Amino acid sequence: MKKFNFKYVILLTSLLVLGSCSDDFLDKKPTEFVGAEDATSTTDNLYTLLNGIHRSLYIRYEQQSETGIAGVMQAVDIAGEDVVFPVTNGWFLGFYNWTSLNNQNSQDVRFPYRTFYQINRNANTIINAVDAAQGSVASKNLIKGQALVYRAFCHFQLVQLYAKRYVKGTVNSQPGIPIILEVNNEKLPRSTVEEVYSQINKDLDAALQLLVGYTKPNNSHLDLRVAQGLKARVALVQGNWSVAADFASKARAGKNLMTIAEYGSGFNNYNNQEWMWGSYINELQTESFANFGAYMSRNFSSTVIRSCPKAINSKLYNLIPTTDVRSTIFSRTGQHPNIVLVSSAQKFPFTSQKFLSVSTGDSRCDVPYMRAAEMFLIEAEAKANLGAPDAAQILFNLVSKRDPAYVLSTKTGTDLLNEIYFQRRIELWGEGFRFFDLKRTNSPLDRTGAQHNTTITAGVMSVPANDKRWQLVFPLSEIQVNPLIIQNDL
């Protein structure tokens, strides 16, 4: 992000980003310095708006835990079985015990909805204006291409959260989400899940053409590799195995995996050679106690980390070989002898030190949104579903970098898929995938046999795959503004 545009970015973020499809979320009039037309009249100004989107991914929206995409990442992992609360903790508790998911008055269902539609609105501001803006074709392409990726990403996240799962080989006429492609306050009904995925792929296909040849300045920007990676994610959810494998392979081409030393260093540097997309938390733009590191790190001195550090499911941890570096980013005893903790930090078994903040007094921790490792896992899973003979080799190429003792798997079919799912769980822990993975594979939630406390989970230790709570309800405040939205089952 260009440093000299910081004040301008924040102005435009407040002016144009923080809107929703509801009237009360929209500041319609320009404020000081610049009007909306001027902000979109040139590619230079649109590039500044694009930087505003990059910044909006990690700003605090309302409550302290609602820090952009990172907040949603935490929520969807905490709703799964692999993140454990050792004690009662108010933040994200409604996701952990599933009480918020079907509560239309809950802030927990309102936050993801607003966050992604706000980002989507700013992307539309760019997409709708860029063709008529003054500037070179090359500039228009890189700006529009990134905005299209953002729009596809927002609709993809929303349809996974608020609609029933995509089912390969069916019509998928189940209600999805409103498809928002313009910057206005038009009230739109829910499109079908199939229609939503068609629009997602249409945007991604356009972006894949526009971003060819673009070299991004840093990992907060979106390039062809990120568009290919998102295309692979979408294809995996849709069961388009050949497309998923192809684009995952393209996305990771030329990217190196982390060394073992890098893997244990704290997942806090977006310049890491394996990261494809992430947010750099600038010291001047930090959200302090609302940062990702203020919740998911082990070493920052916040109330939530001192009293309720995040732990890995003990049953899952016990399956990780001791030769695997991923076993070292969790502390079986909870003592964490190799990092600095404040004296008042409570100790619990199996707590995570995967994410480390700058220090006990500085919560900054760069946020990973996409890594090359995920692409190996997507390619391996897709090829396993195709029965391709090199599926196990693709998995080996990743896992052997984490565990030098790992042996090429001889498994096939369902057994190989289960091995890949296990590797996804330990590789992507805490990065915002588990709830989505359970839902897309039509798998039940199962917290039994681990250290989950039934009092803290409100008794939610298992949830059938067909439970209505896999679809978050729409926030009542949105339905009151737009009665065309038909609510999910309460």
NORHUZI-V810332 format. One record per residue. N is the residue number from 0. SS is DSSP state (H for helix, E for strand, L for the rest). Layout:
n=N ss=SS
n=N ss=SS
This chain:
n=0 ss=L
n=1 ss=L
n=2 ss=H
n=3 ss=H
n=4 ss=H
n=5 ss=H
n=6 ss=H
n=7 ss=H
n=8 ss=H
n=9 ss=H
n=10 ss=H
n=11 ss=H
n=12 ss=H
n=13 ss=H
n=14 ss=H
n=15 ss=H
n=16 ss=H
n=17 ss=L
n=18 ss=L
n=19 ss=L
n=20 ss=L
n=21 ss=L
n=22 ss=H
n=23 ss=H
n=24 ss=H
n=25 ss=L
n=26 ss=L
n=27 ss=L
n=28 ss=L
n=29 ss=L
n=30 ss=L
n=31 ss=L
n=32 ss=L
n=33 ss=L
n=34 ss=L
n=35 ss=H
n=36 ss=H
n=37 ss=H
n=38 ss=H
n=39 ss=L
n=40 ss=L
n=41 ss=E
n=42 ss=H
n=43 ss=H
n=44 ss=H
n=45 ss=H
n=46 ss=H
n=47 ss=H
n=48 ss=H
n=49 ss=H
n=50 ss=H
n=51 ss=H
n=52 ss=H
n=53 ss=H
n=54 ss=H
n=55 ss=H
n=56 ss=L
n=57 ss=L
n=58 ss=L
n=59 ss=E
n=60 ss=L
n=61 ss=L
n=62 ss=L
n=63 ss=L
n=64 ss=L
n=65 ss=L
n=66 ss=E
n=67 ss=H
n=68 ss=H
n=69 ss=H
n=70 ss=H
n=71 ss=H
n=72 ss=H
n=73 ss=H
n=74 ss=H
n=75 ss=H
n=76 ss=H
n=77 ss=H
n=78 ss=L
n=79 ss=L
n=80 ss=L
n=81 ss=L
n=82 ss=E
n=83 ss=E
n=84 ss=E
n=85 ss=L
n=86 ss=L
n=87 ss=L
n=88 ss=L
n=89 ss=L
n=90 ss=L
n=91 ss=L
n=92 ss=H
n=93 ss=H
n=94 ss=H
n=95 ss=H
n=96 ss=L
n=97 ss=L
n=98 ss=L
n=99 ss=L
n=100 ss=L
n=101 ss=L
n=102 ss=L
n=103 ss=L
n=104 ss=L
n=105 ss=L
n=106 ss=H
n=107 ss=H
n=108 ss=H
n=109 ss=H
n=110 ss=H
n=111 ss=H
n=112 ss=H
n=113 ss=H
n=114 ss=H
n=115 ss=H
n=116 ss=H
n=117 ss=H
n=118 ss=H
n=119 ss=H
n=120 ss=H
n=121 ss=H
n=122 ss=H
n=123 ss=H
n=124 ss=H
n=125 ss=H
n=126 ss=H
n=127 ss=H
n=128 ss=H
n=129 ss=H
n=130 ss=L
n=131 ss=L
n=132 ss=L
n=133 ss=E
n=134 ss=L
n=135 ss=L
n=136 ss=H
n=137 ss=H
n=138 ss=H
n=139 ss=H
n=140 ss=H
n=141 ss=H
n=142 ss=H
n=143 ss=H
n=144 ss=H
n=145 ss=H
n=146 ss=H
n=147 ss=H
n=148 ss=H
n=149 ss=H
n=150 ss=H
n=151 ss=H
n=152 ss=H
n=153 ss=H
n=154 ss=H
n=155 ss=H
n=156 ss=H
n=157 ss=H
n=158 ss=H
n=159 ss=H
n=160 ss=H
n=161 ss=H
n=162 ss=L
n=163 ss=L
n=164 ss=L
n=165 ss=L
n=166 ss=L
n=167 ss=L
n=168 ss=L
n=169 ss=L
n=170 ss=L
n=171 ss=L
n=172 ss=L
n=173 ss=L
n=174 ss=E
n=175 ss=L
n=176 ss=L
n=177 ss=L
n=178 ss=L
n=179 ss=L
n=180 ss=L
n=181 ss=L
n=182 ss=L
n=183 ss=L
n=184 ss=L
n=185 ss=L
n=186 ss=L
n=187 ss=L
n=188 ss=L
n=189 ss=L
n=190 ss=L
n=191 ss=E
n=192 ss=H
n=193 ss=H
n=194 ss=H
n=195 ss=H
n=196 ss=H
n=197 ss=H
n=198 ss=H
n=199 ss=H
n=200 ss=H
n=201 ss=H
n=202 ss=H
n=203 ss=H
n=204 ss=H
n=205 ss=H
n=206 ss=H
n=207 ss=H
n=208 ss=H
n=209 ss=H
n=210 ss=L
n=211 ss=L
n=212 ss=L
n=213 ss=L
n=214 ss=L
n=215 ss=L
n=216 ss=L
n=217 ss=L
n=218 ss=L
n=219 ss=L
n=220 ss=L
n=221 ss=L
n=222 ss=L
n=223 ss=H
n=224 ss=H
n=225 ss=H
n=226 ss=H
n=227 ss=H
n=228 ss=H
n=229 ss=H
n=230 ss=H
n=231 ss=H
n=232 ss=H
n=233 ss=H
n=234 ss=H
n=235 ss=H
n=236 ss=H
n=237 ss=H
n=238 ss=L
n=239 ss=L
n=240 ss=H
n=241 ss=H
n=242 ss=H
n=243 ss=H
n=244 ss=H
n=245 ss=H
n=246 ss=H
n=247 ss=H
n=248 ss=H
n=249 ss=H
n=250 ss=H
n=251 ss=H
n=252 ss=L
n=253 ss=L
n=254 ss=L
n=255 ss=L
n=256 ss=L
n=257 ss=L
n=258 ss=L
n=259 ss=H
n=260 ss=H
n=261 ss=H
n=262 ss=H
n=263 ss=L
n=264 ss=L
n=265 ss=L
n=266 ss=L
n=267 ss=L
n=268 ss=L
n=269 ss=L
n=270 ss=L
n=271 ss=L
n=272 ss=L
n=273 ss=L
n=274 ss=E
n=275 ss=E
n=276 ss=E
n=277 ss=E
n=278 ss=E
n=279 ss=L
n=280 ss=L
n=281 ss=L
n=282 ss=L
n=283 ss=L
n=284 ss=L
n=285 ss=L
n=286 ss=L
n=287 ss=H
n=288 ss=H
n=289 ss=H
n=290 ss=L
n=291 ss=L
n=292 ss=H
n=293 ss=H
n=294 ss=H
n=295 ss=H
n=296 ss=E
n=297 ss=L
n=298 ss=L
n=299 ss=L
n=300 ss=L
n=301 ss=L
n=302 ss=H
n=303 ss=H
n=304 ss=H
n=305 ss=H
n=306 ss=H
n=307 ss=L
n=308 ss=L
n=309 ss=E
n=310 ss=E
n=311 ss=E
n=312 ss=L
n=313 ss=H
n=314 ss=H
n=315 ss=H
n=316 ss=H
n=317 ss=L
n=318 ss=L
n=319 ss=L
n=320 ss=L
n=321 ss=L
n=322 ss=L
n=323 ss=E
n=324 ss=H
n=325 ss=H
n=326 ss=H
n=327 ss=L
n=328 ss=L
n=329 ss=E
n=330 ss=E
n=331 ss=L
n=332 ss=L
n=333 ss=L
n=334 ss=L
n=335 ss=L
n=336 ss=L
n=337 ss=L
n=338 ss=L
n=339 ss=L
n=340 ss=L
n=341 ss=L
n=342 ss=L
n=343 ss=L
n=344 ss=L
n=345 ss=L
n=346 ss=L
n=347 ss=L
n=348 ss=L
n=349 ss=L
n=350 ss=E
n=351 ss=E
n=352 ss=L
n=353 ss=L
n=354 ss=E
n=355 ss=L
n=356 ss=L
n=357 ss=L
n=358 ss=E
n=359 ss=L
n=360 ss=L
n=361 ss=E
n=362 ss=L
n=363 ss=L
n=364 ss=L
n=365 ss=L
n=366 ss=E
n=367 ss=E
n=368 ss=E
n=369 ss=E
n=370 ss=E
n=371 ss=H
n=372 ss=H
n=373 ss=H
n=374 ss=H
n=375 ss=H
n=376 ss=H
n=377 ss=H
n=378 ss=H
n=379 ss=H
n=380 ss=H
n=381 ss=H
n=382 ss=H
n=383 ss=H
n=384 ss=H
n=385 ss=H
n=386 ss=L
n=387 ss=L
n=388 ss=L
n=389 ss=L
n=390 ss=H
n=391 ss=H
n=392 ss=H
n=393 ss=H
n=394 ss=H
n=395 ss=H
n=396 ss=H
n=397 ss=H
n=398 ss=H
n=399 ss=H
n=400 ss=H
n=401 ss=H
n=402 ss=E
n=403 ss=L
n=404 ss=L
n=405 ss=L
n=406 ss=L
n=407 ss=L
n=408 ss=L
n=409 ss=L
n=410 ss=L
n=411 ss=L
n=412 ss=H
n=413 ss=H
n=414 ss=H
n=415 ss=H
n=416 ss=H
n=417 ss=H
n=418 ss=H
n=419 ss=H
n=420 ss=H
n=421 ss=H
n=422 ss=H
n=423 ss=H
n=424 ss=H
n=425 ss=H
n=426 ss=H
n=427 ss=L
n=428 ss=L
n=429 ss=L
n=430 ss=L
n=431 ss=L
n=432 ss=L
n=433 ss=H
n=434 ss=H
n=435 ss=H
n=436 ss=H
n=437 ss=H
n=438 ss=H
n=439 ss=H
n=440 ss=L
n=441 ss=L
n=442 ss=L
n=443 ss=L
n=444 ss=E
n=445 ss=E
n=446 ss=L
n=447 ss=L
n=448 ss=L
n=449 ss=L
n=450 ss=L
n=451 ss=L
n=452 ss=L
n=453 ss=L
n=454 ss=L
n=455 ss=L
n=456 ss=L
n=457 ss=L
n=458 ss=L
n=459 ss=L
n=460 ss=L
n=461 ss=E
n=462 ss=E
n=463 ss=L
n=464 ss=L
n=465 ss=L
n=466 ss=L
n=467 ss=H
n=468 ss=H
n=469 ss=H
n=470 ss=L
n=471 ss=L
n=472 ss=L
n=473 ss=L
n=474 ss=L
n=475 ss=H
n=476 ss=H
n=477 ss=H
n=478 ss=H
n=479 ss=H
n=480 ss=H
n=481 ss=L
n=482 ss=L
n=483 ss=L
n=484 ss=L
n=485 ss=L
n=486 ss=L
n=487 ss=L
n=488 ss=L
n=489 ss=L
